[in-house]
Amino acid sequence: MIDPPLNRRRFQATLASTAVGAAFFPQTLRAKDGAPGSGLRNDGAPDGFVGPMVGHVSDTEAVLWARPPAPGRWELEVFEAESDRRVERAVAVSAPQNDLCVNWRIDGLKPATDYRYMVSAGRDVTIAADDLRFRTAPDPAEPSRSTWAFGSCADLDPSTLWTQIAERDAEALVLLGDTPYIDSTNLNTARDRHRAFLSVPELAALVRHTPTWGAWDDHDFGQNDSDGRLPGKENTRQALVEYRANREYGGDAGGIYTKFRRGPAEVFLLDTRWFSQTGPSPVDSSQPTLLGAEQWAWLKDGLKKSTAPFKFIACGMIWDDKENRESDDWGTYTHERTALFDFLGEETISGVVLIGGDIHCSRLLKYETTEQVGYPIYQMIVSPIHGRTIPSLNVPHPNLVRGEAVPHVWLHVTVDSTASPPALQAEWVQRDGREMWSLKCNADDLTSA
């Protein structure tokens, strides 16, 4: 649907009008479900409104999310930023069975284009502000540059780390898990924690305009070191599906895995909890599975079809052994990691880089996989966003390049296919300015000789 342009004067008038109208706001929306209920926020949202949040964004589609404070009909309008022309209007219904969360899915967008959006409920409530915006991904066939932020292990306390991500111009945010800590499979507890997490002021400000994807690790899956045999995991899955705006959440067998591309990089965001220990491995029936047969087939198919110069395979776990008494690492499932590396070599799949979190340490490893894969495989571990480190997990490893237990860390990744060959730079960034380290390589370094 394309409507006549909404000119800048009219849009600014709409912004101004959101400061008015509290007296006309329905009481059921002003004081419902525990919301403070005494008026409207500066952007026009009612008290208790969480979001809006920009979720999955590709070159042609976008998913946006919000959690209103009461049931009702909520409308999203999307406009081209340059022309002010409305390109789409979508309606979603906030209902108790989804904890009042809503997703709007928009397609038919243009690549590498700036859009802005507004959310409304009837004539009485309009949520509009200059930071309600997003930019679609570049056309995958065209040379481009993109920047990413990856992080894991975050608490509910305010943090300028989220502000730093915005200041460093990250175009996409990937939450690797333990974001937030829940440590329960009670559905109401999981919902409450997710709602509080997305209400952290600095994070809430970031996701209003930054495409955001999320997976889980053990603490938001259910319990420390937990696997797929955990009773009640369907509750934490329901809460994550409600409080994230991924394009998809796993397959017919469950899970929450998804993939997405922005410019020269495609991310395969794995679920390393739901299927673990639930049956035999698809690569060795004498061993337990980590990924499960359906996710394993999905990953192989996606990697074979990907045309991205760089392919990030990311998850909450680390890709080697934690070397402690816990079993939630790829070291426990070396049969599946070995099978993955063999597959990359057999299919001559280039550009693969591994990303992990979880261990409250940040590390860079370079696996000597040239004979097996055709090039060395890098693993980038980034943890934690919060301030609690575990120095004992920064263990020696023959392939360790750098490693340190540093608090308040995120990973800033730039990929650039306008360069020849396409270039990758990853920088571990500490919130308070502590000097860390970086990785630089290019597509030729990650290609079979």
Secondary structure by P-SEA (a helix, b strand, c coil): cccccccaaaaaaaaaacccccccccccccccccccccccccccccccccccccccccccbbbbbbbcccbbbbbbbbbccccccccbbbbbbbccccccbbbbbbccccccbbbbbcccccccbbbbccccbbbbbccccccccccccccccccccccaaaaaaaaacccbbbbcccccccccccaaaaaaaaaaaaaaaaaaaaaccbbbbbcccccccccccccccccaaaaaaaaaaaccccccccccccccccccccccccccccccccccccccccccccccccccaaaaaaaaaaaaaccccbbbbccccccccccccccccccccaaaaaaaaaaaaaacccbbbbbbccccccbbbbbcccccccbbbbbbbbcccccccccccccccccccccccccbbbbbbbbbcccccbbbbbbbccccccccccccccccccccc
